[in-house]
Each structure stands twice: as structure tokens, then as C-alpha cells.
Amino acid sequence: MSRSRFHPARLDRMRDIMRRHVRPGEDGGVPGMVTLVSRHGETHVGAFGTMTDGGDEPMRRDTIFRIASLSKPVAAAAAMILVEECRLRLDDPVDPWLPELANRRVLKGIDGPVDDTVPAARPLTLRDLLTLRMGLGYLMTMEAQRYPIVAALREQQILQGPPRPQSVPAPDVWIARVAALPLMYQPGERWMYDLALDVLGVLIARASGKPYEVFLRERLFEPLGMRDTAFFVPAEKIARLPVSYWTDYATGRFGVFDAAEGGDWSRPPAFAAAAGGLVSTIDDYFAFAAMLSAGGRHGDTQILSRAAVDAMTTDQLTDAQKSVSGLVADYFASHGWGFGMATVNRRTGIGQAAGSFGWDGGLGTSWYADPATGLTGILMTQRAWTSPVPPPVCADFWTAAYQACDD
């Protein structure tokens, strides 16, 4: 009998730790969750809690979650398929495909009028989009909410906070709205969350000649067997979509963010948002994650080359870019950013080790892979994070996952 890749008693302890977080939302808990840890071919999945807060229907392994920003690594993989086919190049201008974004203007001052601008120093490139360095995105300060550019972006439904698929117009309309406003900063100057990945989805659709959702289905989801990953949940699967919860920013009260029946993900959106629009299951997302951990291979099929995966999972930011960028305090002292995902450059606790790569989804999901230990972990809940700092359930998941490794 082969030796387990995990310590059985520590796996049991991990399950107990996860169960502790299943409690009423008003008490700070999550209604339910599904977890996965895998190492060198051994995989363990746990389903805890219920589909609704205070409900009776249990979470299941095939529950479909709104994965929010876990959509970003998928978009990066799709872009790299086109790079490998030489239909896109990392450092070429995107102007031929996105002529709306040619001849960009840039604000003279971030807090100034939106018409007080200078010419961009250079065109936008695919690398700018993949690394979130296009010069337009979220500003992670309260002061920024008073800036004219932020107000203009919100008015045009370009920066709208948590994903709201039914509130975004069709891609051509959306990209025209983006083009009507200046950049906040020069291309390549700094990392800014997370608008560039939605621009990337429009670029992929135009370069491939297919709607973004169709390209993903044909080139990633079908080859990987990701049957439940899409931009909406059809009627025959809607019972597997839990209610999504959040703490309302305006009131500070816990409540429903998105219903299942009749909610934002119950029908196709006009805009397939590459930055945060996907739904998926724990097994579907593991198929994608395992492909990356295997150097782009899935069974006998090479989805991406190992070189492409290496580029995606290598820190692409310079020290100068990190010094003026931010997510939370000191984030870039221990992290970097590859293509569509974070890299861990320095271990700061018991969780993710240096060399790991992955990302979190603000509606309650997390995935990282650690090549050194062979560990992959995925957490899916239906409660949104309340800040860019992951909540205790996420921190405890990663602590317990590493402790369960039997070395």
C-alpha cells in the first residue's frame, strides 16, 4: 500500500476547523463551503454546511459557485493560447484589435479634472493587460472615491465593485465607454486592480474571431472536462447554485448579494466578464488548476506549453512598479503578479509558501498551488470577503492545508 500524501489525523483536524466556520452569517460565519486539497495524485474534498443561511439543503461536491476573480487566471490562460499560436504577442500594441484604445490620454494628476490630460508615452500592450499595468483600475484608498475620474468610471458602470453581470453592456459598448475616459497613469507605470482583465476578454474575442465565452468553452472548458464552468447557470442546474451573501457596504448588514432563481447568474450576460464573471465547481476548477501544475498538460492533451505556464506563474513586476502599487499594506513586500494571478515571493505565515501561485475571488473563493510541496488547495464559499484581506475562514483553510501535508 502506498504511503498517504497527507497526515490522516491532520486531515480530520482540518475538517473540524472548517466546520467551526459554518454558522449563521450574522455571527460572522459562512453558511456552507466546499474544500479541496490535493498532493501528488491524492485528493480530498469536503462539503460543509448548507446552500442557504439557516437552510436545510446541504452543500454538495457539485455545488456551483460564483468564483469572481478566480476567473482571472482562466483569462490569462486563454490569452497565452493565442500567444502560442502567434495570433497575439506579449509586447505588441493592442491597437489593431482594440482601435478604440489607440492614442490614449493620461491624467496630468490623479485628482484632477478628467479633461486635463497628456498623451500616453506608449501604446497599451497585451503584457500590460495580463499584468494589470494598463494604467486604469481600482484605487485602494477612501480618498480616491472623491476623484473625478473615479466618479466618471462608476457613472459609466466600468468600476462597479463586486461583479454584477446583468448591469454591464455588450463588449463593443463597454470598450467604447472605457475609451471615452483617460488613463489614470501611464501604461506600465504601476499595477492597478482589475479593469485590464476585462479589457483582455474583449481583446481575446476580437483576436480569435469568436465571442469570449465561446473561445473559453472550445479551447479550455471542453478539453479540460469543465462541464459546469460558464458565465451563467442554466435552468436545469440552478438548484446547484447557492444564494450568495455579503456584508452590505452601505449598511454594514449581512444579507443576500445574489439569489439563485432570477439572480444575476441565472441567465446569459451581455458581457462575459473576464475579470470576475465565471461560475464553477470545485472539480471543474481543480481540472484547470491541475493543468497548470502539470506544466500545461491534461492527460494526453497539451493545453499550454510549460514555457507559457512558467511565464504566467513568474513575478512580472519590477521593484519600481511595486513601490507605487498596492492592494493592502505591504502586499508587494511578499507577493508579485504574473499573468492573471499572484505569485508568493516570501512566506509570511504557515500558509502559502514562496513559489506558490494562485488568487482569491472576492465572492468567497481561493486557489493556490505550491510546486515545492505539490500541494494544491481550493476553497469555495458563498459569502463575499469584506476587504482585500481574506477572512478567517480563508486563512484557517490554508494553515490547516499545509499542516495536513505529511512530510
Secondary structure by P-SEA (a helix, b strand, c coil): cccccccaaaaaaaaaaaaaacccccccccccbbbbbbcccbbbbbbcccccccccccccccccccccccaaaaaaaaaaaaaaacccccccccccccccccbbbbbccccccccccccccccccaaaaaaccccccccccccccccaaaaaaaaaccccccccccccccaaaaaaaaaaccccccccccccccaaaaaaaaaaaaaacccaaaaaaaccccccccccccccccccccccccbbbbcccccccccccccccccccccccccccccccccccaaaaaaaaaaaaacccccccccccaaaaaaaacccccaaaaaaccccccccccccccccccccccccccccccccccccccccbbbbbbccccbbbbbbbccccccccccaaaaaaaaaaaaaccc
